[in-house]
Amino acid sequence: MGALKYAVVGVVVAMVVVIALALLLQTPHRAPNHYVGSPSGYEAFVPNGQTISYNGNTDPTGTLILSNGTTIQVIWDGQYAGTIINNHSQIVQLNNQFVGQTDPINGQQYIPLQDLYVIKGQVPVEQVEQVTINGQTYYVIDANNINPANIAGFYTYQGWVLNFVAAMNTPGTYAAGLPGNSPVFQWTNITGTVAYQTMVYQPYGPFDGGLVLVLPNKTIIPYGAIDNIAGVSLNSYGMPNHSYNPSS
């Protein structure tokens, strides 16, 4: 009887172990996060208009620009993924509508704008070896592990995105708003055009234009803020307290 009892117990233990292993093997594997970027810097996700099905979600793909200028091809997975897809789609539609038209203030043609999503501090990512698009290996931004207060959306000239991120990481750079009668809108160069164009896009989405980054050398980069991704730790860029005066 004792032998039978121990045999039954042994069978039960073995079954439990088998079931536990089966459940473990069926659990989707998610690689552990590691962090990229600077703890005190600003990194930026720049969507490229493509999406991918990952982890049961439809996620945007694009480029992660680190504070030192390094770029990584990534998937944005987690919070704000759908919002980023929609925002980018709106920017693309507005580009299709306005690019090539003439700015009524400075007489120059409108040019393509680009949305980007700035993260204050390091970004949690995991390497995905088996998710490829056209042979490109992508990393995944684990957006659910980013404090929402540290994420904010902006838009600027497509050709200035790298400069925009570099400016945010340049000591002494600050953000300012352009008054409605600012002479910047009359400048007959890309700066004047983009400054006004960011305001042209305002009525068509969660966009708030007429802002500039002012670098220590007095160079300015016009941009707009995206109101539906507006982390409070980046309020000084989304809702700056300064007004920009070209003569100051």
Phi and psi in degrees as a GROMACS rama.xvg file:
@    title "Ramachandran Plot"
@    xaxis  label "Phi"
@    yaxis  label "Psi"
@TYPE xy
-60.715  -41.3459  GLY-2
-63.5338  -40.7533  ALA-3
-63.1606  -41.6009  LEU-4
-59.6102  -47.252  LYS-5
-68.8546  -31.7525  TYR-6
-65.3325  -42.9628  ALA-7
-63.1314  -44.5416  VAL-8
-59.9127  -42.5676  VAL-9
-61.5803  -40.9554  GLY-10
-63.8311  -44.2402  VAL-11
-61.2915  -45.7309  VAL-12
-60.4129  -43.3778  VAL-13
-62.4751  -40.7496  ALA-14
-64.5773  -40.7875  MET-15
-61.2023  -43.3065  VAL-16
-63.0519  -43.268  VAL-17
-62.4767  -44.7468  VAL-18
-63.2667  -42.6828  ILE-19
-62.1333  -42.1895  ALA-20
-64.7518  -39.1854  LEU-21
-62.8817  -44.2352  ALA-22
-64.5596  -37.6225  LEU-23
-64.3023  -42.9791  LEU-24
-69.5318  -28.0902  LEU-25
-82.3186  -14.5642  GLN-26
-72.4156  124.569  THR-27
-57.9261  134.869  PRO-28
-83.6895  132.212  HIS-29
-127.338  118.345  ARG-30
-62.1296  147.628  ALA-31
-66.0042  149.818  PRO-32
-75.9011  148.683  ASN-33
-129.532  166.728  HIS-34
-114.408  138.575  TYR-35
-122.334  156.585  VAL-36
95.5907  -174.295  GLY-37
-103.037  136.72  SER-38
-58.8856  -25.7819  PRO-39
-110.887  8.87445  SER-40
-104.306  -175.094  GLY-41
-120.912  127.029  TYR-42
-111.81  162.932  GLU-43
-143.615  134.485  ALA-44
-95.558  127.663  PHE-45
-117.37  104.115  VAL-46
-67.8199  147.393  PRO-47
-109.004  3.68387  ASN-48
94.2355  -9.99517  GLY-49
-93.6997  153.411  GLN-50
-128.626  161.198  THR-51
-143.479  147.051  ILE-52
-85.9556  115.808  SER-53
-141.755  132.297  TYR-54
57.8318  31.8469  ASN-55
80.7354  5.71463  GLY-56
-120.995  158.144  ASN-57
-94.9473  114.186  THR-58
-118.521  148.042  ASP-59
-79.2979  147.166  PRO-60
-109.73  161.834  THR-61
172.368  -155.452  GLY-62
-114.914  133.528  THR-63
-98.3145  118.759  LEU-64
-98.0569  119.357  ILE-65
-83.0537  166.192  LEU-66
-63.3595  -21.5208  SER-67
-94.2777  6.03926  ASN-68
94.8406  -10.1888  GLY-69
-63.7701  142.388  THR-70
-118.843  143.154  THR-71
-134.346  136.056  ILE-72
-79.8244  127.697  GLN-73
-140.087  164.643  VAL-74
-113.83  135.192  ILE-75
-95.295  110.725  TRP-76
-118.31  128.829  ASP-77
120.344  -151.785  GLY-78
-55.6096  142.205  GLN-79
74.0289  2.97322  TYR-80
-58.6294  -49.5377  ALA-81
-65.2564  -37.4576  GLY-82
-64.4207  -42.0157  THR-83
-63.5079  -42.857  ILE-84
-59.024  -45.7066  ILE-85
-67.4615  -44.108  ASN-86
-59.9829  -45.658  ASN-87
-63.3438  -40.523  HIS-88
-60.1768  -39.4564  SER-89
-65.8974  -41.7591  GLN-90
-62.3446  -43.0815  ILE-91
-61.9864  -44.0544  VAL-92
-62.2289  -41.0772  GLN-93
-67.7624  -37.7474  LEU-94
-59.5247  -44.9449  ASN-95
-61.3284  -32.98  ASN-96
-79.2135  -39.4309  GLN-97
-106.947  -30.2959  PHE-98
-59.5358  130.005  VAL-99
99.7398  -21.5059  GLY-100
-73.9738  164.217  GLN-101
-96.8403  130.654  THR-102
-64.7648  120.669  ASP-103
-70.9761  -13.3485  PRO-104
-89.1082  -48.2189  ILE-105
-110.562  -2.28471  ASN-106
76.0665  8.61348  GLY-107
-98.1033  162.455  GLN-108
-82.4522  142.618  GLN-109
-66.3219  152.467  TYR-110
-128.392  165.67  ILE-111
-68.1985  133.42  PRO-112
-101.219  161.667  LEU-113
-138.879  136.433  GLN-114
-88.3244  149.356  ASP-115
-147.501  156.117  LEU-116
-126.16  109.267  TYR-117
-88.3543  134.364  VAL-118
-112.83  126.037  ILE-119
-85.1793  119.924  LYS-120
95.7353  -168.696  GLY-121
-74.2475  156.389  GLN-122
-114.05  126.391  VAL-123
-77.6998  123.936  PRO-124
-133.649  158.213  VAL-125
-132.053  143.572  GLU-126
-79.8036  135.156  GLN-127
-117.484  107.127  VAL-128
-80.9826  -19.922  GLU-129
-109.47  3.15534  GLN-130
-104.185  109.93  VAL-131
-130.867  148.502  THR-132
-129.324  119.649  ILE-133
52.642  39.3256  ASN-134
80.2155  2.68941  GLY-135
-92.429  124.795  GLN-136
-80.2655  132.506  THR-137
-110.604  146.297  TYR-138
-95.1417  159.004  TYR-139
-114.103  125.373  VAL-140
-79.3011  120.131  ILE-141
-85.7959  79.1741  ASP-142
-64.1775  -24.6399  ALA-143
-67.2212  -16.36  ASN-144
-98.9443  15.7227  ASN-145
-106.166  132.081  ILE-146
-62.0845  123.375  ASN-147
-55.5811  -26.7037  PRO-148
-64.7285  -17.7761  ALA-149
-104.209  16.8132  ASN-150
-124.713  132.393  ILE-151
-148.036  143.541  ALA-152
-98.6259  145.133  GLY-153
-142.254  167.926  PHE-154
-145.347  144.37  TYR-155
-155.781  -174.801  THR-156
-61.8627  135.306  TYR-157
-51.8224  -38.0479  GLN-158
-81.074  -1.75346  GLY-159
-109.633  5.91413  TRP-160
-59.8606  -48.0659  VAL-161
-61.3447  -40.9767  LEU-162
-64.6568  -36.094  ASN-163
-62.6152  -47.2557  PHE-164
-66.052  -41.1104  VAL-165
-62.1396  -39.5696  ALA-166
-64.6861  -41.318  ALA-167
-62.4252  -27.6737  MET-168
-94.8549  7.39834  ASN-169
-94.3023  118.802  THR-170
-55.4215  135.34  PRO-171
96.722  -12.5419  GLY-172
-71.8396  139.973  THR-173
-139.283  162.668  TYR-174
-102.056  149.911  ALA-175
-149.444  160.762  ALA-176
-100.759  152.468  GLY-177
-96.8137  124.94  LEU-178
-60.8675  156.03  PRO-179
-59.533  -26.4107  GLY-180
-103.263  22.5489  ASN-181
-61.0206  135.138  SER-182
-66.0396  -15.297  PRO-183
-57.9007  -36.7412  VAL-184
-62.0371  -22.3269  PHE-185
-91.5208  -8.17068  GLN-186
-61.8971  130.762  TRP-187
-90.9163  54.819  THR-188
-143.49  -178.444  ASN-189
-60.7671  -36.6602  ILE-190
-59.3072  -47.5401  THR-191
-64.3999  -39.2318  GLY-192
-65.618  -49.1213  THR-193
-65.2849  -38.3511  VAL-194
-55.7079  -45.5139  ALA-195
-77.2776  -38.1255  TYR-196
-62.7216  -35.1182  GLN-197
-60.8637  -29.4675  THR-198
-81.3287  -31.3422  MET-199
-60.4813  -34.9074  VAL-200
-77.0675  -14.6653  TYR-201
-52.088  -47.6473  GLN-202
-70.1687  -8.14749  PRO-203
-102.025  3.71908  TYR-204
-179.133  -166.901  GLY-205
-80.5967  51.6587  PRO-206
-114.347  139.743  PHE-207
-134.39  97.3629  ASP-208
-91.501  -167.71  GLY-209
78.5467  28.3544  GLY-210
-112.904  157.847  LEU-211
-140.92  144.713  VAL-212
-89.521  131.61  LEU-213
-111.249  113.934  VAL-214
-83.1888  162.466  LEU-215
-56.8732  -29.0732  PRO-216
-86.3664  9.83563  ASN-217
79.2075  -0.969348  LYS-218
-62.2991  143.498  THR-219
-121.867  148.205  ILE-220
-123.523  106.057  ILE-221
-68.6109  147.333  PRO-222
-161.98  176.792  TYR-223
-132.264  162.011  GLY-224
-101.658  151.242  ALA-225
-106.899  114.916  ILE-226
-73.437  -21.2475  ASP-227
-89.4308  0.451254  ASN-228
-136.499  93.045  ILE-229
-140.934  72.947  ALA-230
-61.1941  138.539  GLY-231
-65.3924  -26.2375  VAL-232
-72.433  -8.92544  SER-233
-112.397  19.7185  LEU-234
-59.4287  -29.9108  ASN-235
-65.879  -18.522  SER-236
-98.1138  -32.1637  TYR-237
-84.2908  -29.9048  GLY-238
-137.85  66.1512  MET-239
-65.9608  150.139  PRO-240
-89.14  -15.1769  ASN-241
-90.2102  152.994  HIS-242
-109.569  141.977  SER-243
-93.2191  128.677  TYR-244
-121.623  114.274  ASN-245
-57.9609  -22.9863  PRO-246
-87.3669  -8.85885  SER-247
